[in-house]
Structures are given as structure tokens and as C-alpha cells.
Amino acid sequence: MEEIRDNILARVAEAEREGWLGEVEGLKVSLAGAEDKLAQIDRQSQKATIILGMPTTRSGDVE
């Protein structure tokens, strides 16, 4: 996803150099969406990890 954001940034720079104002605006909308998605992914990756502990065997399961 970061590659997509970086690509959009490069396209925005190109559009600004070329004076493609409509393209710049559209790319900025796409950029905002990509940044929102990256933030969402980051928030999800920071959620608490549940530690389940070591599994145990019942005495009847041992051969």
C-alpha cells in the first residue's frame, strides 16, 4: 500500500509540473484515500495481542 501512495505522490508531482490541474485534484483524492487506508492498517496492527499460553495434555492422552 505504501508503494501505491508513493506512486500517487510521483504522479501528483508530474501533473503539477505539466499544469494538469484537473489531474492534480483527482490524484489528491486518491492520495487521501491511500493515506486513510494506511492509517487504518496501522491501527489494526497495533491492537492488543492475545497470549494463549502453552498447550497442555490430559493424562489420558499420553502414550
PDB file of N, CA, C and O in Angstrom:
ATOM      1  N   MET A   1       0.823  -1.192   0.000  1.00  0.00           N
ATOM      2  CA  MET A   1       0.000   0.000   0.000  1.00  0.00           C
ATOM      3  C   MET A   1       0.871   1.262   0.000  1.00  0.00           C
ATOM      4  O   MET A   1       0.503   2.281  -0.584  1.00  0.00           O
ATOM      5  N   GLU A   2       2.027   1.177   0.662  1.00  0.00           N
ATOM      6  CA  GLU A   2       2.920   2.327   0.678  1.00  0.00           C
ATOM      7  C   GLU A   2       3.458   2.616  -0.723  1.00  0.00           C
ATOM      8  O   GLU A   2       3.681   3.771  -1.084  1.00  0.00           O
ATOM      9  N   GLU A   3       3.664   1.550  -1.512  1.00  0.00           N
ATOM     10  CA  GLU A   3       4.115   1.741  -2.892  1.00  0.00           C
ATOM     11  C   GLU A   3       3.064   2.500  -3.700  1.00  0.00           C
ATOM     12  O   GLU A   3       3.399   3.349  -4.527  1.00  0.00           O
ATOM     13  N   ILE A   4       1.806   2.191  -3.456  1.00  0.00           N
ATOM     14  CA  ILE A   4       0.717   2.879  -4.156  1.00  0.00           C
ATOM     15  C   ILE A   4       0.724   4.357  -3.802  1.00  0.00           C
ATOM     16  O   ILE A   4       0.606   5.220  -4.671  1.00  0.00           O
ATOM     17  N   ARG A   5       0.865   4.636  -2.503  1.00  0.00           N
ATOM     18  CA  ARG A   5       0.919   6.038  -2.061  1.00  0.00           C
ATOM     19  C   ARG A   5       2.088   6.770  -2.707  1.00  0.00           C
ATOM     20  O   ARG A   5       1.938   7.897  -3.178  1.00  0.00           O
ATOM     21  N   ASP A   6       3.255   6.125  -2.726  1.00  0.00           N
ATOM     22  CA  ASP A   6       4.438   6.747  -3.314  1.00  0.00           C
ATOM     23  C   ASP A   6       4.243   7.004  -4.808  1.00  0.00           C
ATOM     24  O   ASP A   6       4.673   8.035  -5.326  1.00  0.00           O
ATOM     25  N   ASN A   7       3.593   6.064  -5.497  1.00  0.00           N
ATOM     26  CA  ASN A   7       3.310   6.222  -6.913  1.00  0.00           C
ATOM     27  C   ASN A   7       2.367   7.402  -7.155  1.00  0.00           C
ATOM     28  O   ASN A   7       2.562   8.189  -8.081  1.00  0.00           O
ATOM     29  N   ILE A   8       1.357   7.508  -6.317  1.00  0.00           N
ATOM     30  CA  ILE A   8       0.411   8.629  -6.456  1.00  0.00           C
ATOM     31  C   ILE A   8       1.128   9.953  -6.227  1.00  0.00           C
ATOM     32  O   ILE A   8       0.884  10.927  -6.939  1.00  0.00           O
ATOM     33  N   LEU A   9       2.012   9.989  -5.235  1.00  0.00           N
ATOM     34  CA  LEU A   9       2.773  11.221  -4.973  1.00  0.00           C
ATOM     35  C   LEU A   9       3.603  11.615  -6.194  1.00  0.00           C
ATOM     36  O   LEU A   9       3.675  12.791  -6.552  1.00  0.00           O
ATOM     37  N   ALA A  10       4.224  10.631  -6.824  1.00  0.00           N
ATOM     38  CA  ALA A  10       5.020  10.909  -8.021  1.00  0.00           C
ATOM     39  C   ALA A  10       4.131  11.423  -9.154  1.00  0.00           C
ATOM     40  O   ALA A  10       4.521  12.327  -9.893  1.00  0.00           O
ATOM     41  N   ARG A  11       2.952  10.852  -9.285  1.00  0.00           N
ATOM     42  CA  ARG A  11       2.025  11.286 -10.331  1.00  0.00           C
ATOM     43  C   ARG A  11       1.503  12.697 -10.056  1.00  0.00           C
ATOM     44  O   ARG A  11       1.308  13.481 -10.985  1.00  0.00           O
ATOM     45  N   VAL A  12       1.276  13.023  -8.769  1.00  0.00           N
ATOM     46  CA  VAL A  12       0.851  14.384  -8.412  1.00  0.00           C
ATOM     47  C   VAL A  12       1.938  15.375  -8.813  1.00  0.00           C
ATOM     48  O   VAL A  12       1.645  16.420  -9.393  1.00  0.00           O
ATOM     49  N   ALA A  13       3.188  15.051  -8.508  1.00  0.00           N
ATOM     50  CA  ALA A  13       4.296  15.945  -8.856  1.00  0.00           C
ATOM     51  C   ALA A  13       4.378  16.139 -10.365  1.00  0.00           C
ATOM     52  O   ALA A  13       4.578  17.256 -10.842  1.00  0.00           O
ATOM     53  N   GLU A  14       4.223  15.055 -11.113  1.00  0.00           N
ATOM     54  CA  GLU A  14       4.255  15.155 -12.571  1.00  0.00           C
ATOM     55  C   GLU A  14       3.104  16.028 -13.083  1.00  0.00           C
ATOM     56  O   GLU A  14       3.305  16.894 -13.936  1.00  0.00           O
ATOM     57  N   ALA A  15       1.916  15.797 -12.564  1.00  0.00           N
ATOM     58  CA  ALA A  15       0.751  16.568 -13.004  1.00  0.00           C
ATOM     59  C   ALA A  15       0.921  18.047 -12.683  1.00  0.00           C
ATOM     60  O   ALA A  15       0.514  18.904 -13.467  1.00  0.00           O
ATOM     61  N   GLU A  16       1.522  18.352 -11.529  1.00  0.00           N
ATOM     62  CA  GLU A  16       1.754  19.756 -11.174  1.00  0.00           C
ATOM     63  C   GLU A  16       2.772  20.387 -12.116  1.00  0.00           C
ATOM     64  O   GLU A  16       2.603  21.530 -12.540  1.00  0.00           O
ATOM     65  N   ARG A  17       3.837  19.639 -12.449  1.00  0.00           N
ATOM     66  CA  ARG A  17       4.841  20.163 -13.387  1.00  0.00           C
ATOM     67  C   ARG A  17       4.235  20.453 -14.757  1.00  0.00           C
ATOM     68  O   ARG A  17       4.575  21.442 -15.406  1.00  0.00           O
ATOM     69  N   GLU A  18       3.340  19.579 -15.180  1.00  0.00           N
ATOM     70  CA  GLU A  18       2.743  19.695 -16.508  1.00  0.00           C
ATOM     71  C   GLU A  18       1.543  20.652 -16.546  1.00  0.00           C
ATOM     72  O   GLU A  18       1.046  20.992 -17.620  1.00  0.00           O
ATOM     73  N   GLY A  19       1.090  21.079 -15.373  1.00  0.00           N
ATOM     74  CA  GLY A  19      -0.041  22.002 -15.315  1.00  0.00           C
ATOM     75  C   GLY A  19      -1.390  21.340 -15.527  1.00  0.00           C
ATOM     76  O   GLY A  19      -2.345  21.992 -15.950  1.00  0.00           O
ATOM     77  N   TRP A  20      -1.475  20.047 -15.235  1.00  0.00           N
ATOM     78  CA  TRP A  20      -2.729  19.290 -15.389  1.00  0.00           C
ATOM     79  C   TRP A  20      -3.548  19.440 -14.106  1.00  0.00           C
ATOM     80  O   TRP A  20      -3.570  18.528 -13.278  1.00  0.00           O
ATOM     81  N   LEU A  21      -4.209  20.563 -13.937  1.00  0.00           N
ATOM     82  CA  LEU A  21      -4.877  20.883 -12.672  1.00  0.00           C
ATOM     83  C   LEU A  21      -5.983  19.900 -12.318  1.00  0.00           C
ATOM     84  O   LEU A  21      -6.119  19.522 -11.155  1.00  0.00           O
ATOM     85  N   GLY A  22      -6.773  19.482 -13.294  1.00  0.00           N
ATOM     86  CA  GLY A  22      -7.824  18.504 -13.013  1.00  0.00           C
ATOM     87  C   GLY A  22      -7.260  17.179 -12.559  1.00  0.00           C
ATOM     88  O   GLY A  22      -7.812  16.529 -11.672  1.00  0.00           O
ATOM     89  N   GLU A  23      -6.155  16.779 -13.170  1.00  0.00           N
ATOM     90  CA  GLU A  23      -5.483  15.528 -12.787  1.00  0.00           C
ATOM     91  C   GLU A  23      -4.936  15.633 -11.367  1.00  0.00           C
ATOM     92  O   GLU A  23      -5.021  14.678 -10.595  1.00  0.00           O
ATOM     93  N   VAL A  24      -4.377  16.788 -11.022  1.00  0.00           N
ATOM     94  CA  VAL A  24      -3.838  17.002  -9.673  1.00  0.00           C
ATOM     95  C   VAL A  24      -4.938  16.803  -8.641  1.00  0.00           C
ATOM     96  O   VAL A  24      -4.739  16.114  -7.640  1.00  0.00           O
ATOM     97  N   GLU A  25      -6.097  17.404  -8.880  1.00  0.00           N
ATOM     98  CA  GLU A  25      -7.190  17.297  -7.910  1.00  0.00           C
ATOM     99  C   GLU A  25      -7.645  15.846  -7.741  1.00  0.00           C
ATOM    100  O   GLU A  25      -7.865  15.386  -6.621  1.00  0.00           O
ATOM    101  N   GLY A  26      -7.784  15.137  -8.849  1.00  0.00           N
ATOM    102  CA  GLY A  26      -8.194  13.735  -8.772  1.00  0.00           C
ATOM    103  C   GLY A  26      -7.176  12.871  -8.048  1.00  0.00           C
ATOM    104  O   GLY A  26      -7.536  11.997  -7.260  1.00  0.00           O
ATOM    105  N   LEU A  27      -5.901  13.123  -8.322  1.00  0.00           N
ATOM    106  CA  LEU A  27      -4.847  12.363  -7.661  1.00  0.00           C
ATOM    107  C   LEU A  27      -4.792  12.668  -6.165  1.00  0.00           C
ATOM    108  O   LEU A  27      -4.489  11.785  -5.362  1.00  0.00           O
ATOM    109  N   LYS A  28      -5.081  13.896  -5.794  1.00  0.00           N
ATOM    110  CA  LYS A  28      -5.092  14.240  -4.369  1.00  0.00           C
ATOM    111  C   LYS A  28      -6.214  13.501  -3.633  1.00  0.00           C
ATOM    112  O   LYS A  28      -6.060  13.128  -2.470  1.00  0.00           O
ATOM    113  N   VAL A  29      -7.322  13.295  -4.308  1.00  0.00           N
ATOM    114  CA  VAL A  29      -8.407  12.499  -3.710  1.00  0.00           C
ATOM    115  C   VAL A  29      -7.937  11.060  -3.526  1.00  0.00           C
ATOM    116  O   VAL A  29      -8.165  10.458  -2.476  1.00  0.00           O
ATOM    117  N   SER A  30      -7.282  10.511  -4.544  1.00  0.00           N
ATOM    118  CA  SER A  30      -6.750   9.144  -4.449  1.00  0.00           C
ATOM    119  C   SER A  30      -5.701   9.039  -3.352  1.00  0.00           C
ATOM    120  O   SER A  30      -5.658   8.050  -2.620  1.00  0.00           O
ATOM    121  N   LEU A  31      -4.859  10.055  -3.241  1.00  0.00           N
ATOM    122  CA  LEU A  31      -3.820  10.076  -2.219  1.00  0.00           C
ATOM    123  C   LEU A  31      -4.432  10.074  -0.821  1.00  0.00           C
ATOM    124  O   LEU A  31      -3.968   9.355   0.063  1.00  0.00           O
ATOM    125  N   ALA A  32      -5.461  10.869  -0.628  1.00  0.00           N
ATOM    126  CA  ALA A  32      -6.133  10.903   0.677  1.00  0.00           C
ATOM    127  C   ALA A  32      -6.711   9.526   1.016  1.00  0.00           C
ATOM    128  O   ALA A  32      -6.628   9.085   2.162  1.00  0.00           O
ATOM    129  N   GLY A  33      -7.286   8.855   0.039  1.00  0.00           N
ATOM    130  CA  GLY A  33      -7.827   7.512   0.275  1.00  0.00           C
ATOM    131  C   GLY A  33      -6.741   6.520   0.633  1.00  0.00           C
ATOM    132  O   GLY A  33      -6.922   5.695   1.529  1.00  0.00           O
ATOM    133  N   ALA A  34      -5.609   6.592  -0.059  1.00  0.00           N
ATOM    134  CA  ALA A  34      -4.494   5.687   0.234  1.00  0.00           C
ATOM    135  C   ALA A  34      -3.939   5.947   1.630  1.00  0.00           C
ATOM    136  O   ALA A  34      -3.624   5.005   2.357  1.00  0.00           O
ATOM    137  N   GLU A  35      -3.817   7.208   2.007  1.00  0.00           N
ATOM    138  CA  GLU A  35      -3.306   7.533   3.341  1.00  0.00           C
ATOM    139  C   GLU A  35      -4.279   7.092   4.429  1.00  0.00           C
ATOM    140  O   GLU A  35      -3.853   6.629   5.487  1.00  0.00           O
ATOM    141  N   ASP A  36      -5.571   7.230   4.184  1.00  0.00           N
ATOM    142  CA  ASP A  36      -6.573   6.747   5.145  1.00  0.00           C
ATOM    143  C   ASP A  36      -6.467   5.238   5.324  1.00  0.00           C
ATOM    144  O   ASP A  36      -6.550   4.733   6.444  1.00  0.00           O
ATOM    145  N   LYS A  37      -6.284   4.520   4.217  1.00  0.00           N
ATOM    146  CA  LYS A  37      -6.176   3.065   4.278  1.00  0.00           C
ATOM    147  C   LYS A  37      -4.920   2.650   5.033  1.00  0.00           C
ATOM    148  O   LYS A  37      -4.962   1.711   5.827  1.00  0.00           O
ATOM    149  N   LEU A  38      -3.807   3.335   4.798  1.00  0.00           N
ATOM    150  CA  LEU A  38      -2.580   3.040   5.536  1.00  0.00           C
ATOM    151  C   LEU A  38      -2.761   3.278   7.034  1.00  0.00           C
ATOM    152  O   LEU A  38      -2.274   2.495   7.849  1.00  0.00           O
ATOM    153  N   ALA A  39      -3.449   4.337   7.395  1.00  0.00           N
ATOM    154  CA  ALA A  39      -3.710   4.628   8.808  1.00  0.00           C
ATOM    155  C   ALA A  39      -4.587   3.537   9.420  1.00  0.00           C
ATOM    156  O   ALA A  39      -4.374   3.124  10.560  1.00  0.00           O
ATOM    157  N   GLN A  40      -5.568   3.077   8.656  1.00  0.00           N
ATOM    158  CA  GLN A  40      -6.445   2.011   9.137  1.00  0.00           C
ATOM    159  C   GLN A  40      -5.650   0.726   9.359  1.00  0.00           C
ATOM    160  O   GLN A  40      -5.836   0.051  10.372  1.00  0.00           O
ATOM    161  N   ILE A  41      -4.769   0.387   8.425  1.00  0.00           N
ATOM    162  CA  ILE A  41      -3.931  -0.807   8.560  1.00  0.00           C
ATOM    163  C   ILE A  41      -3.036  -0.676   9.776  1.00  0.00           C
ATOM    164  O   ILE A  41      -2.848  -1.642  10.516  1.00  0.00           O
ATOM    165  N   ASP A  42      -2.482   0.514   9.991  1.00  0.00           N
ATOM    166  CA  ASP A  42      -1.601   0.748  11.135  1.00  0.00           C
ATOM    167  C   ASP A  42      -2.354   0.581  12.447  1.00  0.00           C
ATOM    168  O   ASP A  42      -1.843  -0.020  13.392  1.00  0.00           O
ATOM    169  N   ARG A  43      -3.576   1.117  12.503  1.00  0.00           N
ATOM    170  CA  ARG A  43      -4.380   0.973  13.733  1.00  0.00           C
ATOM    171  C   ARG A  43      -4.686  -0.492  14.017  1.00  0.00           C
ATOM    172  O   ARG A  43      -4.624  -0.926  15.167  1.00  0.00           O
ATOM    173  N   GLN A  44      -5.013  -1.247  12.989  1.00  0.00           N
ATOM    174  CA  GLN A  44      -5.345  -2.659  13.180  1.00  0.00           C
ATOM    175  C   GLN A  44      -4.132  -3.454  13.640  1.00  0.00           C
ATOM    176  O   GLN A  44      -4.270  -4.396  14.421  1.00  0.00           O
ATOM    177  N   SER A  45      -2.946  -3.086  13.167  1.00  0.00           N
ATOM    178  CA  SER A  45      -1.746  -3.828  13.549  1.00  0.00           C
ATOM    179  C   SER A  45      -1.317  -3.523  14.981  1.00  0.00           C
ATOM    180  O   SER A  45      -0.517  -4.260  15.558  1.00  0.00           O
ATOM    181  N   GLN A  46      -1.839  -2.450  15.556  1.00  0.00           N
ATOM    182  CA  GLN A  46      -1.461  -2.070  16.917  1.00  0.00           C
ATOM    183  C   GLN A  46      -2.422  -2.605  17.977  1.00  0.00           C
ATOM    184  O   GLN A  46      -2.249  -2.328  19.164  1.00  0.00           O
ATOM    185  N   LYS A  47      -3.425  -3.362  17.561  1.00  0.00           N
ATOM    186  CA  LYS A  47      -4.364  -3.915  18.539  1.00  0.00           C
ATOM    187  C   LYS A  47      -3.640  -4.914  19.448  1.00  0.00           C
ATOM    188  O   LYS A  47      -2.615  -5.487  19.078  1.00  0.00           O
ATOM    189  N   ALA A  48      -4.190  -5.103  20.621  1.00  0.00           N
ATOM    190  CA  ALA A  48      -3.576  -5.973  21.617  1.00  0.00           C
ATOM    191  C   ALA A  48      -3.470  -7.411  21.116  1.00  0.00           C
ATOM    192  O   ALA A  48      -4.367  -7.921  20.444  1.00  0.00           O
ATOM    193  N   THR A  49      -2.362  -8.045  21.457  1.00  0.00           N
ATOM    194  CA  THR A  49      -2.140  -9.438  21.123  1.00  0.00           C
ATOM    195  C   THR A  49      -2.633 -10.295  22.276  1.00  0.00           C
ATOM    196  O   THR A  49      -2.364  -9.992  23.439  1.00  0.00           O
ATOM    197  N   ILE A  50      -3.342 -11.350  21.965  1.00  0.00           N
ATOM    198  CA  ILE A  50      -3.839 -12.265  22.988  1.00  0.00           C
ATOM    199  C   ILE A  50      -2.840 -13.401  23.143  1.00  0.00           C
ATOM    200  O   ILE A  50      -2.511 -14.077  22.168  1.00  0.00           O
ATOM    201  N   ILE A  51      -2.358 -13.616  24.356  1.00  0.00           N
ATOM    202  CA  ILE A  51      -1.410 -14.694  24.629  1.00  0.00           C
ATOM    203  C   ILE A  51      -2.194 -15.861  25.202  1.00  0.00           C
ATOM    204  O   ILE A  51      -2.820 -15.750  26.256  1.00  0.00           O
ATOM    205  N   LEU A  52      -2.150 -16.971  24.497  1.00  0.00           N
ATOM    206  CA  LEU A  52      -2.928 -18.135  24.899  1.00  0.00           C
ATOM    207  C   LEU A  52      -2.180 -19.054  25.850  1.00  0.00           C
ATOM    208  O   LEU A  52      -2.809 -19.876  26.516  1.00  0.00           O
ATOM    209  N   GLY A  53      -0.872 -18.945  25.936  1.00  0.00           N
ATOM    210  CA  GLY A  53      -0.107 -19.796  26.822  1.00  0.00           C
ATOM    211  C   GLY A  53       0.260 -21.108  26.153  1.00  0.00           C
ATOM    212  O   GLY A  53      -0.045 -21.336  24.983  1.00  0.00           O
ATOM    213  N   MET A  54       0.918 -21.961  26.917  1.00  0.00           N
ATOM    214  CA  MET A  54       1.361 -23.257  26.391  1.00  0.00           C
ATOM    215  C   MET A  54       0.221 -24.269  26.470  1.00  0.00           C
ATOM    216  O   MET A  54      -0.507 -24.318  27.461  1.00  0.00           O
ATOM    217  N   PRO A  55       0.072 -25.070  25.429  1.00  0.00           N
ATOM    218  CA  PRO A  55      -0.952 -26.105  25.493  1.00  0.00           C
ATOM    219  C   PRO A  55      -0.542 -27.195  26.479  1.00  0.00           C
ATOM    220  O   PRO A  55       0.645 -27.442  26.694  1.00  0.00           O
ATOM    221  N   THR A  56      -1.522 -27.828  27.060  1.00  0.00           N
ATOM    222  CA  THR A  56      -1.257 -28.937  27.992  1.00  0.00           C
ATOM    223  C   THR A  56      -1.937 -30.186  27.463  1.00  0.00           C
ATOM    224  O   THR A  56      -2.860 -30.107  26.653  1.00  0.00           O
ATOM    225  N   THR A  57      -1.481 -31.323  27.920  1.00  0.00           N
ATOM    226  CA  THR A  57      -2.110 -32.580  27.528  1.00  0.00           C
ATOM    227  C   THR A  57      -2.832 -33.156  28.726  1.00  0.00           C
ATOM    228  O   THR A  57      -2.435 -32.953  29.873  1.00  0.00           O
ATOM    229  N   ARG A  58      -3.884 -33.869  28.440  1.00  0.00           N
ATOM    230  CA  ARG A  58      -4.597 -34.571  29.522  1.00  0.00           C
ATOM    231  C   ARG A  58      -3.852 -35.859  29.804  1.00  0.00           C
ATOM    232  O   ARG A  58      -3.203 -36.401  28.910  1.00  0.00           O
ATOM    233  N   SER A  59      -3.926 -36.349  31.002  1.00  0.00           N
ATOM    234  CA  SER A  59      -3.155 -37.524  31.387  1.00  0.00           C
ATOM    235  C   SER A  59      -3.507 -38.752  30.547  1.00  0.00           C
ATOM    236  O   SER A  59      -2.651 -39.613  30.345  1.00  0.00           O
ATOM    237  N   GLY A  60      -4.715 -38.853  30.063  1.00  0.00           N
ATOM    238  CA  GLY A  60      -5.114 -39.987  29.235  1.00  0.00           C
ATOM    239  C   GLY A  60      -4.599 -39.909  27.819  1.00  0.00           C
ATOM    240  O   GLY A  60      -4.660 -40.900  27.091  1.00  0.00           O
ATOM    241  N   ASP A  61      -4.097 -38.772  27.410  1.00  0.00           N
ATOM    242  CA  ASP A  61      -3.631 -38.598  26.024  1.00  0.00           C
ATOM    243  C   ASP A  61      -2.183 -39.025  25.841  1.00  0.00           C
ATOM    244  O   ASP A  61      -1.744 -39.172  24.701  1.00  0.00           O
ATOM    245  N   VAL A  62      -1.433 -39.228  26.894  1.00  0.00           N
ATOM    246  CA  VAL A  62      -0.012 -39.545  26.807  1.00  0.00           C
ATOM    247  C   VAL A  62       0.128 -41.016  26.510  1.00  0.00           C
ATOM    248  O   VAL A  62      -0.511 -41.848  27.154  1.00  0.00           O
ATOM    249  N   GLU A  63       0.977 -41.353  25.520  1.00  0.00           N
ATOM    250  CA  GLU A  63       1.192 -42.761  25.169  1.00  0.00           C
ATOM    251  C   GLU A  63       2.336 -43.328  25.931  1.00  0.00           C
ATOM    252  O   GLU A  63       2.665 -44.503  25.767  1.00  0.00           O
TER     253      GLU A  63
END
